[in-house]
Amino acid sequence: MVERLVILAPGSAVEDAQGRLQTAGGRLLARYGDAVWVVELPVDSESAIASDPAVQGLFAGAVPDTVAPDDDAGRLGIAAWNLRHTPSFRASRDARRGDGRAWDDEGFEPEG
């Protein structure tokens, strides 16, 4: 499974697009307005989702500045997605203390 950002084409039927995503084995992880989704999907379904007529764009990495949905929620979703793909963000995630450990592991003390 891979995580991708999907931008729906204006006027797309959201429920229909979500149904096709689920049929392809994917799932919606986050929704920013009606047009911007963070999804998880099987690698072999990626081309089917990208070619769906409701999908304007499918992104594995940062979204170009030229892509801007009409709503604030969509713009915020893209900004959050792009932040996750910056080198500084990735470095901070790689350096997390206790990553992968349960909060109640013996001897584990959370940051802060």
Biopython code that builds the backbone (N, CA, C, O; Angstrom):
import numpy as np
from Bio.PDB.StructureBuilder import StructureBuilder

atoms = [
    (1, "MET", "N", (0.841, -1.170, 0.000)),
    (1, "MET", "CA", (0.000, 0.000, 0.000)),
    (1, "MET", "C", (0.894, 1.243, 0.000)),
    (1, "MET", "O", (1.945, 1.285, 0.639)),
    (2, "VAL", "N", (0.433, 2.249, -0.740)),
    (2, "VAL", "CA", (1.144, 3.515, -0.817)),
    (2, "VAL", "C", (0.177, 4.646, -0.467)),
    (2, "VAL", "O", (-1.031, 4.538, -0.673)),
    (3, "GLU", "N", (0.730, 5.713, 0.058)),
    (3, "GLU", "CA", (-0.069, 6.879, 0.388)),
    (3, "GLU", "C", (0.090, 7.906, -0.717)),
    (3, "GLU", "O", (1.208, 8.184, -1.152)),
    (4, "ARG", "N", (-1.008, 8.467, -1.172)),
    (4, "ARG", "CA", (-1.003, 9.440, -2.268)),
    (4, "ARG", "C", (-1.972, 10.569, -1.958)),
    (4, "ARG", "O", (-2.911, 10.403, -1.179)),
    (5, "LEU", "N", (-1.732, 11.717, -2.576)),
    (5, "LEU", "CA", (-2.671, 12.827, -2.520)),
    (5, "LEU", "C", (-3.442, 12.846, -3.825)),
    (5, "LEU", "O", (-2.853, 12.807, -4.906)),
    (6, "VAL", "N", (-4.755, 12.906, -3.720)),
    (6, "VAL", "CA", (-5.633, 12.934, -4.891)),
    (6, "VAL", "C", (-6.336, 14.281, -4.922)),
    (6, "VAL", "O", (-6.846, 14.755, -3.907)),
    (7, "ILE", "N", (-6.356, 14.888, -6.097)),
    (7, "ILE", "CA", (-7.146, 16.098, -6.305)),
    (7, "ILE", "C", (-8.220, 15.750, -7.321)),
    (7, "ILE", "O", (-7.930, 15.325, -8.439)),
    (8, "LEU", "N", (-9.462, 15.941, -6.909)),
    (8, "LEU", "CA", (-10.583, 15.640, -7.786)),
    (8, "LEU", "C", (-10.839, 16.800, -8.740)),
    (8, "LEU", "O", (-10.608, 17.962, -8.406)),
    (9, "ALA", "N", (-11.313, 16.466, -9.918)),
    (9, "ALA", "CA", (-11.670, 17.468, -10.920)),
    (9, "ALA", "C", (-12.904, 18.231, -10.435)),
    (9, "ALA", "O", (-13.770, 17.661, -9.772)),
    (10, "PRO", "N", (-12.980, 19.523, -10.768)),
    (10, "PRO", "CA", (-14.169, 20.291, -10.374)),
    (10, "PRO", "C", (-15.445, 19.628, -10.896)),
    (10, "PRO", "O", (-15.500, 19.161, -12.033)),
    (11, "GLY", "N", (-16.460, 19.598, -10.045)),
    (11, "GLY", "CA", (-17.749, 19.029, -10.433)),
    (11, "GLY", "C", (-17.836, 17.522, -10.345)),
    (11, "GLY", "O", (-18.846, 16.943, -10.744)),
    (12, "SER", "N", (-16.815, 16.875, -9.840)),
    (12, "SER", "CA", (-16.835, 15.410, -9.730)),
    (12, "SER", "C", (-17.823, 14.965, -8.663)),
    (12, "SER", "O", (-18.023, 15.652, -7.660)),
    (13, "ALA", "N", (-18.431, 13.823, -8.886)),
    (13, "ALA", "CA", (-19.325, 13.225, -7.904)),
    (13, "ALA", "C", (-18.462, 12.546, -6.842)),
    (13, "ALA", "O", (-17.894, 11.480, -7.079)),
    (14, "VAL", "N", (-18.371, 13.170, -5.679)),
    (14, "VAL", "CA", (-17.471, 12.725, -4.619)),
    (14, "VAL", "C", (-17.772, 11.298, -4.176)),
    (14, "VAL", "O", (-16.854, 10.490, -4.031)),
    (15, "GLU", "N", (-19.037, 10.980, -3.961)),
    (15, "GLU", "CA", (-19.396, 9.642, -3.483)),
    (15, "GLU", "C", (-19.037, 8.568, -4.508)),
    (15, "GLU", "O", (-18.574, 7.488, -4.142)),
    (16, "ASP", "N", (-19.251, 8.863, -5.792)),
    (16, "ASP", "CA", (-18.899, 7.910, -6.844)),
    (16, "ASP", "C", (-17.391, 7.679, -6.891)),
    (16, "ASP", "O", (-16.933, 6.545, -7.029)),
    (17, "ALA", "N", (-16.622, 8.766, -6.775)),
    (17, "ALA", "CA", (-15.163, 8.649, -6.802)),
    (17, "ALA", "C", (-14.665, 7.853, -5.606)),
    (17, "ALA", "O", (-13.748, 7.042, -5.733)),
    (18, "GLN", "N", (-15.267, 8.082, -4.448)),
    (18, "GLN", "CA", (-14.873, 7.331, -3.263)),
    (18, "GLN", "C", (-15.228, 5.852, -3.418)),
    (18, "GLN", "O", (-14.468, 4.989, -2.977)),
    (19, "GLY", "N", (-16.345, 5.555, -4.024)),
    (19, "GLY", "CA", (-16.718, 4.164, -4.277)),
    (19, "GLY", "C", (-15.730, 3.470, -5.196)),
    (19, "GLY", "O", (-15.373, 2.314, -4.968)),
    (20, "ARG", "N", (-15.284, 4.169, -6.240)),
    (20, "ARG", "CA", (-14.294, 3.575, -7.158)),
    (20, "ARG", "C", (-12.953, 3.384, -6.463)),
    (20, "ARG", "O", (-12.244, 2.417, -6.741)),
    (21, "LEU", "N", (-12.598, 4.296, -5.562)),
    (21, "LEU", "CA", (-11.374, 4.148, -4.777)),
    (21, "LEU", "C", (-11.451, 2.876, -3.939)),
    (21, "LEU", "O", (-10.498, 2.097, -3.908)),
    (22, "GLN", "N", (-12.567, 2.660, -3.264)),
    (22, "GLN", "CA", (-12.733, 1.469, -2.432)),
    (22, "GLN", "C", (-12.759, 0.196, -3.266)),
    (22, "GLN", "O", (-12.213, -0.827, -2.852)),
    (23, "THR", "N", (-13.388, 0.248, -4.435)),
    (23, "THR", "CA", (-13.428, -0.911, -5.324)),
    (23, "THR", "C", (-12.018, -1.287, -5.781)),
    (23, "THR", "O", (-11.719, -2.464, -5.988)),
    (24, "ALA", "N", (-11.151, -0.278, -5.937)),
    (24, "ALA", "CA", (-9.766, -0.528, -6.354)),
    (24, "ALA", "C", (-8.894, -0.993, -5.190)),
    (24, "ALA", "O", (-7.699, -1.232, -5.368)),
    (25, "GLY", "N", (-9.485, -1.125, -3.994)),
    (25, "GLY", "CA", (-8.729, -1.602, -2.839)),
    (25, "GLY", "C", (-8.132, -0.493, -2.004)),
    (25, "GLY", "O", (-7.347, -0.755, -1.093)),
    (26, "GLY", "N", (-8.495, 0.752, -2.304)),
    (26, "GLY", "CA", (-7.958, 1.881, -1.558)),
    (26, "GLY", "C", (-8.878, 2.327, -0.449)),
    (26, "GLY", "O", (-10.011, 1.863, -0.319)),
    (27, "ARG", "N", (-8.357, 3.244, 0.348)),
    (27, "ARG", "CA", (-9.192, 3.822, 1.396)),
    (27, "ARG", "C", (-8.826, 5.278, 1.606)),
    (27, "ARG", "O", (-7.678, 5.685, 1.428)),
    (28, "LEU", "N", (-9.809, 6.035, 1.982)),
    (28, "LEU", "CA", (-9.655, 7.457, 2.234)),
    (28, "LEU", "C", (-9.094, 7.649, 3.638)),
    (28, "LEU", "O", (-9.686, 7.186, 4.613)),
    (29, "LEU", "N", (-7.949, 8.334, 3.747)),
    (29, "LEU", "CA", (-7.340, 8.583, 5.050)),
    (29, "LEU", "C", (-7.698, 9.961, 5.592)),
    (29, "LEU", "O", (-7.931, 10.120, 6.791)),
    (30, "ALA", "N", (-7.741, 10.956, 4.709)),
    (30, "ALA", "CA", (-8.074, 12.326, 5.119)),
    (30, "ALA", "C", (-8.739, 13.026, 3.953)),
    (30, "ALA", "O", (-8.430, 12.770, 2.789)),
    (31, "ARG", "N", (-9.654, 13.912, 4.290)),
    (31, "ARG", "CA", (-10.383, 14.646, 3.260)),
    (31, "ARG", "C", (-10.335, 16.130, 3.603)),
    (31, "ARG", "O", (-10.722, 16.536, 4.699)),
    (32, "TYR", "N", (-9.864, 16.924, 2.672)),
    (32, "TYR", "CA", (-9.783, 18.375, 2.834)),
    (32, "TYR", "C", (-10.769, 19.004, 1.867)),
    (32, "TYR", "O", (-10.454, 19.177, 0.689)),
    (33, "GLY", "N", (-11.945, 19.344, 2.342)),
    (33, "GLY", "CA", (-12.993, 19.825, 1.465)),
    (33, "GLY", "C", (-13.471, 18.683, 0.581)),
    (33, "GLY", "O", (-13.338, 17.514, 0.942)),
    (34, "ASP", "N", (-14.019, 19.017, -0.561)),
    (34, "ASP", "CA", (-14.507, 17.983, -1.471)),
    (34, "ASP", "C", (-13.470, 17.541, -2.488)),
    (34, "ASP", "O", (-13.634, 16.492, -3.110)),
    (35, "ALA", "N", (-12.406, 18.311, -2.672)),
    (35, "ALA", "CA", (-11.524, 18.048, -3.802)),
    (35, "ALA", "C", (-10.176, 17.441, -3.462)),
    (35, "ALA", "O", (-9.518, 16.907, -4.355)),
    (36, "VAL", "N", (-9.738, 17.497, -2.229)),
    (36, "VAL", "CA", (-8.381, 17.043, -1.881)),
    (36, "VAL", "C", (-8.469, 15.913, -0.862)),
    (36, "VAL", "O", (-9.031, 16.068, 0.223)),
    (37, "TRP", "N", (-7.901, 14.775, -1.241)),
    (37, "TRP", "CA", (-7.916, 13.583, -0.386)),
    (37, "TRP", "C", (-6.506, 13.053, -0.206)),
    (37, "TRP", "O", (-5.682, 13.122, -1.119)),
    (38, "VAL", "N", (-6.237, 12.527, 0.969)),
    (38, "VAL", "CA", (-5.063, 11.686, 1.188)),
    (38, "VAL", "C", (-5.606, 10.268, 1.235)),
    (38, "VAL", "O", (-6.499, 9.956, 2.023)),
    (39, "VAL", "N", (-5.054, 9.410, 0.378)),
    (39, "VAL", "CA", (-5.560, 8.046, 0.262)),
    (39, "VAL", "C", (-4.433, 7.042, 0.434)),
    (39, "VAL", "O", (-3.255, 7.366, 0.283)),
    (40, "GLU", "N", (-4.821, 5.825, 0.750)),
    (40, "GLU", "CA", (-3.908, 4.691, 0.769)),
    (40, "GLU", "C", (-4.447, 3.715, -0.265)),
    (40, "GLU", "O", (-5.631, 3.375, -0.260)),
    (41, "LEU", "N", (-3.559, 3.267, -1.155)),
    (41, "LEU", "CA", (-4.023, 2.329, -2.172)),
    (41, "LEU", "C", (-2.948, 1.336, -2.551)),
    (41, "LEU", "O", (-1.755, 1.591, -2.387)),
    (42, "PRO", "N", (-3.390, 0.196, -3.063)),
    (42, "PRO", "CA", (-2.428, -0.802, -3.522)),
    (42, "PRO", "C", (-1.634, -0.237, -4.701)),
    (42, "PRO", "O", (-2.174, 0.500, -5.526)),
    (43, "VAL", "N", (-0.380, -0.582, -4.769)),
    (43, "VAL", "CA", (0.487, -0.083, -5.837)),
    (43, "VAL", "C", (-0.096, -0.404, -7.204)),
    (43, "VAL", "O", (-0.032, 0.425, -8.112)),
    (44, "ASP", "N", (-0.662, -1.594, -7.363)),
    (44, "ASP", "CA", (-1.192, -1.985, -8.669)),
    (44, "ASP", "C", (-2.495, -1.265, -9.038)),
    (44, "ASP", "O", (-2.971, -1.408, -10.164)),
    (45, "SER", "N", (-3.076, -0.499, -8.116)),
    (45, "SER", "CA", (-4.287, 0.267, -8.412)),
    (45, "SER", "C", (-3.992, 1.728, -8.752)),
    (45, "SER", "O", (-4.894, 2.479, -9.125)),
    (46, "GLU", "N", (-2.750, 2.118, -8.623)),
    (46, "GLU", "CA", (-2.395, 3.520, -8.791)),
    (46, "GLU", "C", (-2.758, 4.068, -10.171)),
    (46, "GLU", "O", (-3.294, 5.171, -10.274)),
    (47, "SER", "N", (-2.475, 3.319, -11.220)),
    (47, "SER", "CA", (-2.771, 3.810, -12.571)),
    (47, "SER", "C", (-4.279, 3.888, -12.820)),
    (47, "SER", "O", (-4.741, 4.778, -13.534)),
    (48, "ALA", "N", (-5.045, 2.967, -12.240)),
    (48, "ALA", "CA", (-6.499, 3.009, -12.406)),
    (48, "ALA", "C", (-7.078, 4.248, -11.738)),
    (48, "ALA", "O", (-7.976, 4.886, -12.286)),
    (49, "ILE", "N", (-6.574, 4.592, -10.565)),
    (49, "ILE", "CA", (-7.055, 5.784, -9.867)),
    (49, "ILE", "C", (-6.621, 7.038, -10.622)),
    (49, "ILE", "O", (-7.411, 7.969, -10.776)),
    (50, "ALA", "N", (-5.390, 7.070, -11.086)),
    (50, "ALA", "CA", (-4.887, 8.240, -11.813)),
    (50, "ALA", "C", (-5.667, 8.491, -13.093)),
    (50, "ALA", "O", (-5.822, 9.643, -13.498)),
    (51, "SER", "N", (-6.162, 7.442, -13.738)),
    (51, "SER", "CA", (-6.895, 7.598, -14.990)),
    (51, "SER", "C", (-8.410, 7.746, -14.789)),
    (51, "SER", "O", (-9.152, 7.887, -15.761)),
    (52, "ASP", "N", (-8.859, 7.713, -13.555)),
    (52, "ASP", "CA", (-10.285, 7.911, -13.262)),
    (52, "ASP", "C", (-10.682, 9.308, -13.738)),
    (52, "ASP", "O", (-9.969, 10.271, -13.456)),
    (53, "PRO", "N", (-11.798, 9.443, -14.450)),
    (53, "PRO", "CA", (-12.189, 10.755, -14.961)),
    (53, "PRO", "C", (-12.454, 11.795, -13.866)),
    (53, "PRO", "O", (-12.407, 12.996, -14.132)),
    (54, "ALA", "N", (-12.730, 11.345, -12.647)),
    (54, "ALA", "CA", (-12.963, 12.283, -11.545)),
    (54, "ALA", "C", (-11.672, 12.828, -10.960)),
    (54, "ALA", "O", (-11.693, 13.807, -10.214)),
    (55, "VAL", "N", (-10.546, 12.203, -11.290)),
    (55, "VAL", "CA", (-9.270, 12.582, -10.693)),
    (55, "VAL", "C", (-8.530, 13.550, -11.603)),
    (55, "VAL", "O", (-8.216, 13.244, -12.753)),
    (56, "GLN", "N", (-8.263, 14.731, -11.048)),
    (56, "GLN", "CA", (-7.491, 15.736, -11.776)),
    (56, "GLN", "C", (-5.999, 15.494, -11.610)),
    (56, "GLN", "O", (-5.218, 15.745, -12.528)),
    (57, "GLY", "N", (-5.600, 15.003, -10.428)),
    (57, "GLY", "CA", (-4.186, 14.747, -10.186)),
    (57, "GLY", "C", (-3.981, 13.747, -9.075)),
    (57, "GLY", "O", (-4.764, 13.680, -8.128)),
    (58, "LEU", "N", (-2.906, 12.960, -9.201)),
    (58, "LEU", "CA", (-2.507, 11.975, -8.193)),
    (58, "LEU", "C", (-1.032, 12.232, -7.922)),
    (58, "LEU", "O", (-0.227, 12.233, -8.854)),
    (59, "PHE", "N", (-0.661, 12.451, -6.657)),
    (59, "PHE", "CA", (0.693, 12.868, -6.330)),
    (59, "PHE", "C", (1.315, 11.964, -5.276)),
    (59, "PHE", "O", (0.693, 11.650, -4.262)),
    (60, "ALA", "N", (2.546, 11.553, -5.530)),
    (60, "ALA", "CA", (3.316, 10.781, -4.567)),
    (60, "ALA", "C", (4.203, 11.710, -3.750)),
    (60, "ALA", "O", (4.515, 11.421, -2.595)),
    (61, "GLY", "N", (4.607, 12.816, -4.344)),
    (61, "GLY", "CA", (5.461, 13.791, -3.679)),
    (61, "GLY", "C", (4.765, 15.132, -3.594)),
    (61, "GLY", "O", (3.538, 15.217, -3.645)),
    (62, "ALA", "N", (5.552, 16.164, -3.466)),
    (62, "ALA", "CA", (5.010, 17.511, -3.313)),
    (62, "ALA", "C", (4.172, 17.917, -4.530)),
    (62, "ALA", "O", (4.488, 17.568, -5.667)),
    (63, "VAL", "N", (3.117, 18.648, -4.264)),
    (63, "VAL", "CA", (2.216, 19.146, -5.298)),
    (63, "VAL", "C", (2.761, 20.493, -5.780)),
    (63, "VAL", "O", (3.081, 21.350, -4.956)),
    (64, "PRO", "N", (2.871, 20.697, -7.087)),
    (64, "PRO", "CA", (3.387, 21.980, -7.594)),
    (64, "PRO", "C", (2.507, 23.155, -7.171)),
    (64, "PRO", "O", (1.301, 23.001, -6.981)),
    (65, "ASP", "N", (3.117, 24.320, -7.026)),
    (65, "ASP", "CA", (2.394, 25.531, -6.623)),
    (65, "ASP", "C", (1.318, 25.924, -7.625)),
    (65, "ASP", "O", (0.373, 26.631, -7.274)),
    (66, "THR", "N", (1.449, 25.480, -8.848)),
    (66, "THR", "CA", (0.473, 25.841, -9.882)),
    (66, "THR", "C", (-0.861, 25.139, -9.693)),
    (66, "THR", "O", (-1.856, 25.534, -10.302)),
    (67, "VAL", "N", (-0.900, 24.105, -8.859)),
    (67, "VAL", "CA", (-2.142, 23.368, -8.591)),
    (67, "VAL", "C", (-2.784, 23.976, -7.346)),
    (67, "VAL", "O", (-2.224, 23.902, -6.253)),
    (68, "ALA", "N", (-3.948, 24.569, -7.515)),
    (68, "ALA", "CA", (-4.627, 25.198, -6.381)),
    (68, "ALA", "C", (-6.131, 24.987, -6.489)),
    (68, "ALA", "O", (-6.763, 25.504, -7.410)),
    (69, "PRO", "N", (-6.710, 24.235, -5.559)),
    (69, "PRO", "CA", (-8.166, 24.066, -5.573)),
    (69, "PRO", "C", (-8.858, 25.372, -5.197)),
    (69, "PRO", "O", (-8.222, 26.314, -4.724)),
    (70, "ASP", "N", (-10.165, 25.413, -5.414)),
    (70, "ASP", "CA", (-10.942, 26.627, -5.179)),
    (70, "ASP", "C", (-11.271, 26.900, -3.716)),
    (70, "ASP", "O", (-11.735, 27.993, -3.392)),
    (71, "ASP", "N", (-11.044, 25.945, -2.829)),
    (71, "ASP", "CA", (-11.449, 26.137, -1.438)),
    (71, "ASP", "C", (-10.260, 26.166, -0.484)),
    (71, "ASP", "O", (-9.203, 25.601, -0.763)),
    (72, "ASP", "N", (-10.460, 26.843, 0.659)),
    (72, "ASP", "CA", (-9.401, 26.964, 1.657)),
    (72, "ASP", "C", (-8.997, 25.614, 2.230)),
    (72, "ASP", "O", (-7.813, 25.364, 2.456)),
    (73, "ALA", "N", (-9.969, 24.744, 2.466)),
    (73, "ALA", "CA", (-9.653, 23.428, 3.026)),
    (73, "ALA", "C", (-8.732, 22.652, 2.095)),
    (73, "ALA", "O", (-7.780, 22.020, 2.552)),
    (74, "GLY", "N", (-9.002, 22.693, 0.804)),
    (74, "GLY", "CA", (-8.144, 22.013, -0.163)),
    (74, "GLY", "C", (-6.742, 22.585, -0.182)),
    (74, "GLY", "O", (-5.765, 21.839, -0.240)),
    (75, "ARG", "N", (-6.636, 23.907, -0.134)),
    (75, "ARG", "CA", (-5.311, 24.547, -0.121)),
    (75, "ARG", "C", (-4.539, 24.181, 1.143)),
    (75, "ARG", "O", (-3.330, 23.957, 1.089)),
    (76, "LEU", "N", (-5.234, 24.118, 2.284)),
    (76, "LEU", "CA", (-4.582, 23.715, 3.530)),
    (76, "LEU", "C", (-4.121, 22.251, 3.471)),
    (76, "LEU", "O", (-3.040, 21.912, 3.951)),
    (77, "GLY", "N", (-4.951, 21.400, 2.881)),
    (77, "GLY", "CA", (-4.564, 19.992, 2.734)),
    (77, "GLY", "C", (-3.317, 19.826, 1.886)),
    (77, "GLY", "O", (-2.436, 19.031, 2.215)),
    (78, "ILE", "N", (-3.242, 20.574, 0.798)),
    (78, "ILE", "CA", (-2.058, 20.509, -0.070)),
    (78, "ILE", "C", (-0.837, 21.048, 0.666)),
    (78, "ILE", "O", (0.253, 20.486, 0.555)),
    (79, "ALA", "N", (-1.014, 22.140, 1.421)),
    (79, "ALA", "CA", (0.108, 22.699, 2.182)),
    (79, "ALA", "C", (0.629, 21.695, 3.210)),
    (79, "ALA", "O", (1.839, 21.552, 3.387)),
    (80, "ALA", "N", (-0.290, 20.999, 3.888)),
    (80, "ALA", "CA", (0.127, 19.988, 4.869)),
    (80, "ALA", "C", (0.853, 18.831, 4.184)),
    (80, "ALA", "O", (1.879, 18.361, 4.674)),
    (81, "TRP", "N", (0.321, 18.375, 3.055)),
    (81, "TRP", "CA", (0.952, 17.301, 2.284)),
    (81, "TRP", "C", (2.355, 17.714, 1.856)),
    (81, "TRP", "O", (3.305, 16.945, 2.008)),
    (82, "ASN", "N", (2.486, 18.923, 1.322)),
    (82, "ASN", "CA", (3.789, 19.397, 0.860)),
    (82, "ASN", "C", (4.778, 19.520, 2.017)),
    (82, "ASN", "O", (5.960, 19.221, 1.847)),
    (83, "LEU", "N", (4.317, 19.952, 3.180)),
    (83, "LEU", "CA", (5.190, 20.038, 4.346)),
    (83, "LEU", "C", (5.749, 18.665, 4.709)),
    (83, "LEU", "O", (6.921, 18.543, 5.066)),
    (84, "ARG", "N", (4.922, 17.646, 4.618)),
    (84, "ARG", "CA", (5.365, 16.272, 4.936)),
    (84, "ARG", "C", (6.462, 15.791, 3.999)),
    (84, "ARG", "O", (7.178, 14.843, 4.321)),
    (85, "HIS", "N", (6.605, 16.434, 2.839)),
    (85, "HIS", "CA", (7.597, 16.001, 1.857)),
    (85, "HIS", "C", (8.839, 16.885, 1.823)),
    (85, "HIS", "O", (9.646, 16.785, 0.899)),
    (86, "THR", "N", (8.997, 17.753, 2.830)),
    (86, "THR", "CA", (10.205, 18.570, 2.915)),
    (86, "THR", "C", (11.299, 17.781, 3.629)),
    (86, "THR", "O", (11.002, 16.944, 4.482)),
    (87, "PRO", "N", (12.557, 18.041, 3.289)),
    (87, "PRO", "CA", (13.655, 17.342, 3.970)),
    (87, "PRO", "C", (13.662, 17.566, 5.487)),
    (87, "PRO", "O", (13.950, 16.636, 6.240)),
    (88, "SER", "N", (13.352, 18.774, 5.944)),
    (88, "SER", "CA", (13.390, 19.037, 7.385)),
    (88, "SER", "C", (12.317, 18.248, 8.129)),
    (88, "SER", "O", (12.562, 17.774, 9.239)),
    (89, "PHE", "N", (11.143, 18.101, 7.540)),
    (89, "PHE", "CA", (10.082, 17.328, 8.179)),
    (89, "PHE", "C", (10.472, 15.853, 8.247)),
    (89, "PHE", "O", (10.305, 15.198, 9.276)),
    (90, "ARG", "N", (10.994, 15.346, 7.132)),
    (90, "ARG", "CA", (11.408, 13.931, 7.120)),
    (90, "ARG", "C", (12.506, 13.671, 8.144)),
    (90, "ARG", "O", (12.517, 12.630, 8.800)),
    (91, "ALA", "N", (13.438, 14.629, 8.279)),
    (91, "ALA", "CA", (14.518, 14.463, 9.259)),
    (91, "ALA", "C", (13.967, 14.441, 10.679)),
    (91, "ALA", "O", (14.425, 13.657, 11.511)),
    (92, "SER", "N", (12.990, 15.293, 10.961)),
    (92, "SER", "CA", (12.413, 15.300, 12.309)),
    (92, "SER", "C", (11.654, 14.006, 12.594)),
    (92, "SER", "O", (11.664, 13.523, 13.726)),
    (93, "ARG", "N", (10.998, 13.442, 11.583)),
    (93, "ARG", "CA", (10.299, 12.165, 11.772)),
    (93, "ARG", "C", (11.290, 11.032, 11.992)),
    (93, "ARG", "O", (11.045, 10.145, 12.809)),
    (94, "ASP", "N", (12.397, 11.054, 11.276)),
    (94, "ASP", "CA", (13.399, 9.991, 11.412)),
    (94, "ASP", "C", (14.070, 10.011, 12.783)),
    (94, "ASP", "O", (14.593, 8.994, 13.240)),
    (95, "ALA", "N", (14.052, 11.178, 13.438)),
    (95, "ALA", "CA", (14.750, 11.320, 14.712)),
    (95, "ALA", "C", (13.819, 11.217, 15.920)),
    (95, "ALA", "O", (14.216, 11.562, 17.033)),
    (96, "ARG", "N", (12.600, 10.752, 15.718)),
    (96, "ARG", "CA", (11.666, 10.663, 16.844)),
    (96, "ARG", "C", (12.110, 9.613, 17.849)),
    (96, "ARG", "O", (12.393, 8.468, 17.497)),
    (97, "ARG", "N", (12.162, 10.024, 19.093)),
    (97, "ARG", "CA", (12.544, 9.106, 20.163)),
    (97, "ARG", "C", (11.398, 8.128, 20.422)),
    (97, "ARG", "O", (10.249, 8.550, 20.557)),
    (98, "GLY", "N", (11.687, 6.866, 20.490)),
    (98, "GLY", "CA", (10.675, 5.863, 20.806)),
    (98, "GLY", "C", (9.769, 5.507, 19.648)),
    (98, "GLY", "O", (8.722, 4.893, 19.852)),
    (99, "ASP", "N", (10.150, 5.879, 18.429)),
    (99, "ASP", "CA", (9.310, 5.593, 17.268)),
    (99, "ASP", "C", (9.045, 4.091, 17.168)),
    (99, "ASP", "O", (9.970, 3.278, 17.201)),
    (100, "GLY", "N", (7.780, 3.746, 17.048)),
    (100, "GLY", "CA", (7.387, 2.349, 16.912)),
    (100, "GLY", "C", (7.124, 1.648, 18.236)),
    (100, "GLY", "O", (6.646, 0.513, 18.254)),
    (101, "ARG", "N", (7.428, 2.304, 19.331)),
    (101, "ARG", "CA", (7.185, 1.691, 20.641)),
    (101, "ARG", "C", (5.813, 2.094, 21.157)),
    (101, "ARG", "O", (5.321, 3.177, 20.841)),
    (102, "ALA", "N", (5.203, 1.238, 21.939)),
    (102, "ALA", "CA", (3.922, 1.550, 22.563)),
    (102, "ALA", "C", (4.133, 2.583, 23.674)),
    (102, "ALA", "O", (5.190, 2.628, 24.303)),
    (103, "TRP", "N", (3.112, 3.405, 23.899)),
    (103, "TRP", "CA", (3.221, 4.437, 24.929)),
    (103, "TRP", "C", (3.421, 3.833, 26.313)),
    (103, "TRP", "O", (3.999, 4.479, 27.186)),
    (104, "ASP", "N", (2.959, 2.624, 26.524)),
    (104, "ASP", "CA", (3.082, 2.027, 27.853)),
    (104, "ASP", "C", (4.264, 1.058, 27.962)),
    (104, "ASP", "O", (4.339, 0.284, 28.917)),
    (105, "ASP", "N", (5.184, 1.093, 26.997)),
    (105, "ASP", "CA", (6.389, 0.258, 27.101)),
    (105, "ASP", "C", (7.176, 0.640, 28.360)),
    (105, "ASP", "O", (7.316, 1.816, 28.695)),
    (106, "GLU", "N", (7.673, -0.363, 29.026)),
    (106, "GLU", "CA", (8.449, -0.130, 30.233)),
    (106, "GLU", "C", (9.710, 0.667, 29.872)),
    (106, "GLU", "O", (10.427, 0.320, 28.934)),
    (107, "GLY", "N", (9.959, 1.707, 30.608)),
    (107, "GLY", "CA", (11.154, 2.513, 30.403)),
    (107, "GLY", "C", (11.000, 3.600, 29.334)),
    (107, "GLY", "O", (11.930, 4.373, 29.105)),
    (108, "PHE", "N", (9.852, 3.668, 28.689)),
    (108, "PHE", "CA", (9.654, 4.687, 27.653)),
    (108, "PHE", "C", (9.112, 5.962, 28.280)),
    (108, "PHE", "O", (8.139, 5.937, 29.033)),
    (109, "GLU", "N", (9.759, 7.076, 27.958)),
    (109, "GLU", "CA", (9.272, 8.377, 28.406)),
    (109, "GLU", "C", (9.056, 9.234, 27.189)),
    (109, "GLU", "O", (9.995, 9.473, 26.430)),
    (110, "PRO", "N", (7.820, 9.713, 26.978)),
    (110, "PRO", "CA", (7.542, 10.529, 25.792)),
    (110, "PRO", "C", (8.303, 11.852, 25.851)),
    (110, "PRO", "O", (8.686, 12.329, 26.919)),
    (111, "GLU", "N", (8.508, 12.424, 24.665)),
    (111, "GLU", "CA", (9.175, 13.724, 24.573)),
    (111, "GLU", "C", (8.323, 14.788, 25.231)),
    (111, "GLU", "O", (7.100, 14.663, 25.299)),
    (112, "GLY", "N", (8.973, 15.836, 25.715)),
    (112, "GLY", "CA", (8.246, 16.986, 26.255)),
    (112, "GLY", "C", (8.208, 16.996, 27.679)),
    (112, "GLY", "O", (7.630, 17.905, 28.275)),
]
sb = StructureBuilder()
sb.init_structure("model")
sb.init_model(0)
sb.init_chain("A")
sb.init_seg("    ")
for serial, (resi, resn, name, xyz) in enumerate(atoms, 1):
    if name == "N":
        sb.init_residue(resn, " ", resi, " ")
    sb.init_atom(name, np.array(xyz, "f"), 0.0, 1.0, " ", f" {name:<3s}", serial, name[0])
structure = sb.get_structure()
